[in-house]
Amino acid sequence: VLPLTIIGNNKGVLALAPMHSIIRTRRISNHHQAPKSFNRQLPVCNLFFRAGTVPPNSSERRQIDPAVLGQLESPTLRLPYEFSISRDGEEQDEKLVIRHMELEDLDEVLKMCLEEFGPAAEKNPESLPDWLDKLYFEPSIRFALQAKMRENITSNENMSKDPAILVLCRQLDTSKVVVGLVEISLQPADANKNPPKFPQPSAIKNLYSKFKGVEIEGWVTNLLIDPAYRGRGYSKLLMAATEGIARSWNCNYIFLHADASVRSGRVSQSLYESMGYEVVADSDPDYAWMPKNTFSSVRMIDGVALLCFRKPL
């Protein structure tokens, strides 16, 4: 039996494809829209890992104290939050800190975003659309990062304000290096829509939520770990911190989108499921006859095949 995957959108089924050749997408951020044409394979996109990369082996994994995760998930979380985790086979603990992104982090974070989400290297530099894409991408990412971190830079409080960009820093001998980041914001709980690239006023979000008949909840976007530090549990630490912030905002749920591919999205899907997230089923009545499973819940959003995950807080 050759398993098939339905590739489509909320309006109808577009194609049937063998599971082993399921369309994989290269980008899951708000910063790039995948090609709309299905006549050629889309570039590979991963939430944590580029194509062909795998997490370090288990010997590199850290032992994370459950008490640390509990403090990060607490609504009383205050940033910056400094802590240590042990490494298998080593006596010295690793010193880490989770804090709000600052202006001094901008160049380092921008480099990470460009390497992970930037225009593909295989694009033709002589092509005008590809050249314009590359020319526009970096300034747009820089401006979006500056806009999102503005609220927490100007605040003298250690409580997080909407929206918030968190960075995970690793203490080296004489300095700290950013090894990961994640964004958390308040958004209408619409599983069929990506959060906007730039912050929006609360009035607009409230108006949209009333129009759609949904609540305002916490949304996680752009979870990213430096390739040199993947597979060490850092993503779980950042996710725990977003949950703590969402609780401090009195959210009932926290939402996110993830790569729907069984190949490139396997790691991220496993992470969310291990932390208690569940796939939001597609409630479209036109597809009520379909079995309620992961593949019937795939959503085509901005030309990208995604799953929506949700966790009660």
C-alpha positions in Angstrom: 0.0 0.0 0.0 1.4 3.4 -1.0 0.4 6.0 1.6 -0.9 9.2 0.1 -0.9 12.7 1.5 -3.6 15.2 0.6 -2.2 18.6 -0.3 -4.7 21.3 -0.3 -6.2 24.3 1.4 -9.4 25.3 3.2 -11.2 25.7 -0.1 -10.5 22.3 -1.6 -8.0 19.5 -2.3 -5.3 20.4 -4.8 -3.4 17.2 -5.2 -2.6 13.7 -3.9 1.1 12.9 -3.4 3.0 9.9 -2.1 4.0 10.3 1.5 7.7 10.0 0.7 7.5 12.9 -1.7 5.3 15.2 0.4 6.0 18.8 -0.3 8.4 20.3 2.1 8.7 24.0 2.7 11.8 25.9 3.5 10.4 28.8 5.6 7.9 28.9 8.4 8.4 32.5 9.5 6.2 35.4 8.8 8.9 37.0 6.7 8.6 35.1 3.5 5.8 33.8 1.4 6.4 30.5 -0.3 5.8 30.2 -4.1 2.2 29.7 -5.0 2.9 27.4 -7.9 2.8 23.6 -7.2 4.4 22.7 -10.5 7.8 22.5 -8.9 9.0 21.3 -5.6 9.2 24.0 -2.9 12.5 24.6 -1.2 13.0 22.8 2.1 12.0 24.7 5.2 12.6 23.7 8.8 11.5 25.4 12.1 14.7 24.4 13.8 17.0 22.6 11.3 18.1 23.2 7.8 17.8 20.3 5.3 20.3 17.6 6.0 21.2 18.7 9.5 20.4 16.6 12.6 20.6 17.3 16.3 23.7 16.3 18.1 23.8 12.8 19.6 22.4 12.1 23.0 25.7 12.5 24.8 25.4 16.3 24.1 22.1 16.6 25.8 21.8 18.5 29.1 19.9 17.4 32.3 17.4 20.1 32.8 16.2 20.5 36.4 12.3 20.2 36.5 12.4 23.1 39.0 13.9 25.3 36.3 11.1 24.4 33.9 8.6 25.0 36.6 9.9 28.5 37.3 10.0 29.4 33.6 6.4 28.2 33.2 5.2 30.2 36.2 3.1 33.4 35.7 5.4 35.0 38.2 8.4 34.7 35.9 10.6 37.8 35.8 13.3 38.4 33.3 16.3 38.2 33.1 16.2 34.7 34.5 19.6 33.1 35.2 20.1 29.4 35.8 22.5 26.5 35.3 22.1 23.1 33.7 24.4 20.0 34.0 26.0 18.2 31.1 26.5 14.5 30.9 30.1 13.6 31.7 31.1 17.0 32.8 31.4 18.4 36.4 31.0 22.0 35.6 27.4 23.3 35.0 26.5 25.4 32.0 25.4 28.9 32.9 22.5 30.3 30.9 20.2 33.3 31.0 16.8 34.0 29.3 16.1 37.7 28.9 14.4 40.2 26.6 16.2 41.0 23.4 18.2 44.2 23.5 19.6 46.5 20.9 23.1 45.1 21.4 21.7 41.7 20.3 20.3 43.0 17.0 23.2 42.2 14.7 23.7 38.7 16.2 20.1 37.8 16.1 19.7 39.3 12.6 22.5 37.0 11.4 20.8 34.0 12.8 17.5 34.9 11.2 19.1 35.5 7.8 21.0 32.2 7.8 17.8 30.3 8.7 15.0 32.2 7.0 16.8 34.2 4.4 16.6 33.9 0.6 17.8 30.6 -0.6 21.4 30.3 -1.7 20.3 28.4 -4.8 18.4 31.5 -6.1 19.7 33.1 -9.3 21.5 36.3 -8.3 21.0 37.6 -11.9 17.2 37.3 -11.6 15.6 40.6 -10.8 12.8 39.1 -8.5 15.4 37.1 -6.6 17.7 40.1 -6.3 14.9 42.3 -5.1 13.9 39.6 -2.6 17.4 39.5 -1.1 17.6 43.3 -1.1 14.3 43.7 0.7 14.6 40.8 3.2 17.4 42.0 5.5 16.0 45.5 6.1 12.5 44.1 6.7 13.7 41.6 9.3 15.7 44.3 11.0 12.8 46.7 11.2 10.4 44.0 12.4 12.8 43.0 15.2 13.2 46.6 16.3 9.5 47.1 16.3 8.8 44.0 18.3 11.4 44.6 21.0 10.6 48.3 21.5 8.0 47.8 24.2 10.3 45.8 26.5 13.4 48.0 25.8 11.6 51.2 26.9 10.1 49.5 30.0 11.8 49.7 33.4 9.8 46.7 34.6 11.0 43.1 34.4 7.5 41.9 33.4 7.1 41.1 29.7 4.9 43.4 27.5 3.2 42.4 24.3 5.0 41.6 22.0 8.2 40.1 23.5 11.3 38.7 21.9 13.2 36.4 24.2 16.8 35.4 23.8 18.7 32.5 25.4 22.3 33.4 26.1 25.2 31.1 27.0 27.9 32.3 29.4 31.4 32.0 28.0 34.6 32.8 29.7 34.4 36.6 29.2 31.1 37.2 27.4 27.6 35.9 26.7 26.6 34.6 23.3 23.0 34.4 22.0 22.2 30.8 21.1 18.4 31.0 20.6 15.4 33.2 20.4 11.6 33.0 20.3 8.7 35.5 20.0 5.5 35.6 22.0 2.6 38.0 21.4 -1.1 38.3 22.0 -3.1 37.4 18.8 -6.6 36.4 17.8 -6.8 32.6 18.1 -7.4 32.0 14.4 -5.7 28.8 13.4 -5.9 29.6 9.7 -3.9 32.9 9.9 -0.3 33.6 10.7 0.4 36.5 13.2 1.4 39.6 11.3 5.1 40.4 10.7 4.9 43.8 12.5 3.1 44.6 15.8 -0.5 45.7 15.6 -2.4 47.9 18.0 -4.6 46.1 20.5 -7.7 47.8 19.1 -7.2 46.2 15.7 -6.6 42.8 17.2 -9.7 43.1 19.4 -11.8 44.1 16.4 -10.5 41.2 14.4 -11.1 38.7 17.2 -14.7 39.9 17.6 -15.3 39.7 13.8 -14.0 36.1 13.8 -15.6 35.1 17.1 -12.3 34.0 18.7 -10.4 35.0 21.9 -7.1 36.8 22.2 -4.5 34.3 23.2 -0.7 33.8 23.4 1.0 33.0 20.1 4.6 31.7 19.7 6.5 32.4 16.5 10.0 32.2 15.1 11.5 29.7 17.6 15.1 29.5 16.5 18.2 27.8 17.9 21.8 28.4 16.6 22.8 25.3 14.6 25.9 24.8 16.8 23.7 24.4 19.9 20.8 22.3 18.7 19.7 19.1 20.4 20.5 20.3 23.9 17.1 21.1 25.2 17.4 24.9 24.6 14.1 25.0 22.6 12.2 23.5 25.5 13.6 26.2 27.9 12.5 29.0 25.6 9.1 27.4 25.1 8.7 27.1 28.8 9.4 30.8 29.2 6.8 31.7 26.6 4.2 29.7 28.6 5.1 31.6 31.7 4.7 34.9 29.9 1.4 33.8 28.4 0.1 32.9 31.9 1.2 36.3 33.2 -1.0 37.8 30.4 -3.9 35.7 31.7 -4.1 33.7 28.6 -6.2 30.5 28.6 -4.3 28.9 25.7 -1.0 29.3 23.8 -0.9 28.6 20.0 1.7 28.2 17.4 2.2 26.9 13.8 4.6 24.2 12.9 5.9 22.5 9.7 3.4 19.9 8.6 5.9 17.6 6.9 6.5 14.2 8.4 10.2 14.7 7.6 11.3 18.2 8.1 8.7 18.9 10.8 9.2 15.7 12.8 11.5 17.2 15.4 9.4 20.3 16.1 6.2 18.3 16.2 7.7 15.9 18.7 8.9 18.7 20.9 5.4 20.3 21.1 3.7 17.0 21.7 6.1 16.2 24.5 5.2 19.5 26.1 1.5 18.9 26.1 0.5 20.6 22.8 -2.2 19.1 20.6 -3.0 19.6 17.0 -6.0 21.9 16.4 -8.4 19.9 14.2 -9.8 21.5 11.1 -13.4 22.5 11.9 -14.4 23.2 8.2 -17.8 21.5 7.8 -17.0 20.7 4.2 -14.4 18.2 5.4 -16.3 16.7 8.4 -16.3 13.3 6.6 -12.5 13.1 6.8 -10.9 11.1 9.7 -9.7 13.4 12.5 -6.0 12.9 12.4 -2.8 14.9 11.8 -3.0 14.9 8.0 -6.7 16.1 8.0 -5.6 19.1 10.1 -2.9 20.4 7.6 -3.6 24.0 6.7 -2.2 25.9 3.7 -1.3 29.3 5.1 0.5 31.8 2.8 1.3 28.9 0.5 2.9 26.8 3.3 1.6 23.5 4.7 1.3 24.0 8.5 -0.2 22.4 11.6 -1.7 24.5 14.3 -0.8 23.4 17.9 -2.6 24.5 21.1 -1.9 24.0 24.8 -4.2 24.9 27.6 -2.6 27.0 30.4 
